[in-house]
Amino acid sequence: IGYRLYLDGRNAIDVFGKSEPGLALEKYAFGPGTYHDVQPWGVDVLHVGDTLGCGSFGFWIDGAIVKPVETSRTPERKALRRYAQIVADGPVRAIVRITYDNWPVAGALRTVRATMTIWGGRRWATCDLDVGAGWRPVVAAGVIAIPHAPMVRRPEFFYTFGDQTDPMSDTKKAESLGLGILFGQEHFSAYRDEAPTAGAVIASDRSRAVLLTPDANGRARWAYLAAWGRGPLGIRDAAGFESLCASAMAELRATPEIAITSP
């Protein structure tokens, strides 16, 4: 699987389905054709719109998801800025940190940092959110709400599964796609089946979300997970995707083991 971060006001995460394992960025970034058409490596499978896509976040205020909306620079208000920093870039682990500076939330200009980490050979990635000490807003993390892919809730994750991809260019049909959010109960507040986005251009777009409360230091963490149905490693039914979510949660909860060897 591959993920694409939208660093504009959508603040969403897109999903690229890969039909074979391995790194594929150069294939779709510089290859022939468009990533909306099925290629040997795979295809962009998700329509994001004004939703969270798969795994992104916003603040839950007055019954809606508030995203980092562009603001004009005035003497009273500084312009919202985003900075992306590549912390690690390798075939085993990649980390990018996004800083949102002057994000107007709850009557103040906030500095918010989201650190995204993904490991080679894993379908899941993590988001470590830092909103700053002394502020504990309600954070909405979620996935796009597709009408025929209901929210399945479990103690430490939720997921949707079904024919929820964009129609494939070769078959003209949607295909099976699983989307999930994994989180710790220590942050859990509530679920929202049909969460609107404040100021959405497409008013009917909704997200399925879990509401999380940061700790006393302003930190919250969750993981996001996607699996496409094609390819030898494809997940083709809901039971298989739920098992994938459960095993990913076990990996995230596992205590690291360190082995020291010498000649």
C-alpha positions in Angstrom: 0.0 0.0 0.0 1.1 3.6 -0.4 -0.1 6.8 1.1 -0.1 10.4 -0.2 -0.3 13.3 2.1 -2.3 16.4 1.0 -0.4 19.4 2.4 -3.1 22.0 1.5 -6.3 22.9 3.3 -7.7 19.4 2.7 -5.2 17.9 5.2 -6.2 14.5 4.0 -4.4 11.2 3.2 -4.9 9.4 -0.1 -4.4 5.7 -0.7 -2.5 4.1 -3.6 -3.2 0.4 -4.1 -0.1 -1.6 -5.1 -0.6 -4.9 -6.9 2.9 -6.1 -6.0 5.3 -5.6 -3.0 8.2 -3.2 -3.2 8.9 0.5 -3.5 7.0 2.0 -6.4 7.3 5.8 -6.1 9.5 6.3 -9.2 7.2 4.1 -11.2 4.1 6.2 -10.7 5.8 9.6 -10.3 7.9 9.3 -13.5 6.2 6.5 -15.5 3.9 6.8 -18.5 0.2 7.4 -18.1 -1.6 8.7 -15.0 -1.9 7.2 -11.6 -5.7 7.3 -12.1 -5.3 4.5 -14.6 -4.4 0.9 -13.6 -0.6 0.3 -14.1 1.5 -2.8 -13.4 2.5 -1.3 -10.0 -1.1 -0.4 -9.1 -3.3 2.7 -9.0 -4.8 5.6 -6.9 -7.8 3.8 -5.4 -9.4 6.4 -3.1 -11.6 9.4 -3.7 -10.8 11.8 -0.9 -12.9 14.9 -1.5 -13.5 16.9 1.6 -13.1 14.0 4.0 -10.2 12.7 6.1 -9.3 10.1 3.4 -7.5 7.4 5.4 -6.0 8.4 8.7 -5.8 12.1 8.6 -7.2 14.4 11.4 -8.9 17.6 12.3 -10.3 19.2 15.5 -13.9 18.4 16.5 -15.6 21.7 17.1 -19.4 22.3 17.2 -20.2 19.0 15.5 -17.8 19.2 12.6 -14.2 18.5 11.7 -12.1 21.7 11.5 -9.2 21.5 9.1 -6.3 23.9 8.6 -8.1 26.5 6.5 -6.1 29.1 4.6 -6.3 32.6 6.2 -5.3 36.0 4.8 -2.4 37.9 6.4 -3.7 40.9 8.3 -2.3 43.1 11.1 -4.4 41.1 13.5 -3.9 37.6 12.1 -0.8 35.9 10.7 -1.2 33.6 7.7 -1.4 29.8 8.4 1.8 28.1 7.2 2.8 24.5 6.8 6.2 23.0 6.8 7.2 19.5 5.9 10.4 17.9 7.2 11.8 14.6 6.1 13.1 13.0 9.3 14.0 9.6 7.9 14.0 8.3 4.3 14.9 4.7 3.8 13.6 1.4 2.6 12.9 0.2 6.1 11.4 3.3 7.7 10.3 6.7 6.5 9.2 9.6 8.7 7.8 13.0 7.8 6.9 15.7 10.2 4.3 18.3 9.2 4.1 21.6 11.2 1.0 23.8 11.1 1.9 27.2 12.3 -0.7 29.9 13.1 -3.6 27.4 12.8 -6.6 29.4 14.2 -8.4 27.0 16.6 -10.5 27.7 19.7 -9.8 31.4 19.7 -6.0 31.2 19.4 -3.3 30.7 16.8 -1.9 27.2 17.4 1.3 25.4 16.4 0.4 21.7 15.7 2.9 19.0 14.7 2.0 15.7 13.1 4.7 13.1 12.7 3.9 10.3 10.2 5.9 7.1 10.3 5.7 4.1 7.9 7.7 0.8 7.9 8.6 -1.3 4.9 6.5 -4.4 4.6 3.7 -3.0 6.6 0.3 -1.7 5.4 -0.1 0.5 8.5 1.4 3.9 9.3 1.3 6.0 12.5 0.5 9.6 13.3 2.0 11.1 16.4 0.2 14.4 17.1 1.6 17.2 19.3 -0.8 20.1 20.0 1.3 21.6 22.8 1.2 21.2 26.5 -1.8 22.8 28.3 -4.3 22.3 25.5 -6.4 19.2 25.2 -8.8 19.6 22.2 -10.9 16.8 20.8 -9.2 15.4 17.8 -11.1 13.6 15.0 -9.1 10.9 13.2 -10.9 8.9 10.5 -11.6 7.6 7.0 -14.0 8.6 4.2 -17.6 7.5 4.8 -18.8 5.4 1.9 -22.6 4.7 2.1 -22.4 0.9 1.6 -19.3 0.4 3.8 -20.5 0.7 7.4 -18.3 1.4 10.4 -17.3 -1.8 12.3 -16.2 -0.9 15.8 -13.8 -2.9 18.0 -12.2 -2.0 21.4 -9.1 -0.5 19.9 -9.8 0.0 16.2 -12.6 0.6 13.7 -12.7 -0.2 10.0 -14.8 0.0 6.9 -14.6 -2.7 4.1 -16.3 -3.1 0.8 -16.4 -1.8 -2.8 -15.2 1.6 -1.8 -12.4 2.4 -4.3 -12.7 4.8 -7.2 -13.9 2.8 -10.2 -11.0 1.0 -11.8 -10.0 2.2 -15.3 -9.9 -1.4 -16.7 -13.1 -2.8 -15.2 -15.0 0.5 -14.7 -16.1 -0.9 -11.3 -15.3 -0.2 -7.7 -13.3 -2.9 -5.9 -12.8 -4.1 -2.3 -10.9 -1.8 -0.1 -10.4 -1.8 3.6 -9.7 1.4 5.6 -9.1 1.4 9.4 -8.0 3.5 12.4 -6.2 1.9 15.3 -5.9 3.8 18.7 -5.4 3.4 22.4 -8.3 3.4 24.8 -6.4 6.0 26.9 -7.2 8.6 24.2 -10.7 7.4 23.2 -13.7 9.7 23.6 -16.4 8.7 21.1 -17.2 7.5 17.6 -18.9 9.5 14.8 -20.4 7.6 11.9 -21.2 10.6 9.7 -18.8 13.5 10.5 -19.1 16.6 8.3 -16.2 18.9 7.5 -16.6 22.5 8.4 -16.6 24.7 5.3 -16.6 21.7 2.9 -16.9 22.5 -0.8 -18.8 19.2 -1.2 -21.3 19.4 1.6 -22.4 15.8 1.4 -18.9 14.4 2.0 -18.6 12.7 5.4 -16.0 10.9 7.4 -16.2 8.0 9.8 -14.1 9.1 12.8 -13.0 8.3 16.3 -12.7 11.3 18.7 -9.5 11.3 20.7 -8.3 13.4 23.6 -4.6 14.2 23.9 -2.7 13.5 27.1 -1.6 16.2 29.6 1.4 17.0 27.4 -0.8 17.5 24.3 0.1 14.3 22.6 -2.1 11.7 20.9 -1.2 8.8 18.7 -3.1 6.5 16.3 -2.3 4.3 13.3 -4.1 4.1 9.9 -4.4 1.1 7.7 -5.5 0.3 4.2 -5.6 -2.9 2.1 -6.7 -3.3 -1.5 -8.1 -6.5 -3.0 -5.8 -7.0 -6.0 -2.5 -8.8 -6.1 -1.1 -11.9 -4.4 -1.2 -10.2 -1.0 -4.7 -8.6 -1.5 -7.3 -8.7 1.2 -10.6 -9.7 -0.3 -13.1 -10.0 2.5 -14.0 -8.2 5.7 -12.8 -11.0 8.0 -9.4 -10.9 6.5 -9.2 -7.1 6.9 -10.4 -7.3 10.6 -7.7 -9.9 11.2 -5.2 -7.6 9.6 -6.3 -4.7 11.9 -6.0 -7.0 15.0 -2.5 -8.1 14.1 -1.4 -4.6 13.4 -2.7 -3.5 16.8 -0.8 -6.3 18.4 2.4 -5.1 16.7 1.8 -1.6 17.8 1.3 -2.7 21.4 4.2 -5.1 21.5 7.2 -4.4 23.7 10.4 -4.0 21.6 12.9 -6.8 22.0 16.6 -6.0 21.8 19.2 -8.7 21.0 22.9 -8.0 21.4 25.2 -10.4 19.6 29.0 -10.5 19.4 31.5 -12.6 17.3 
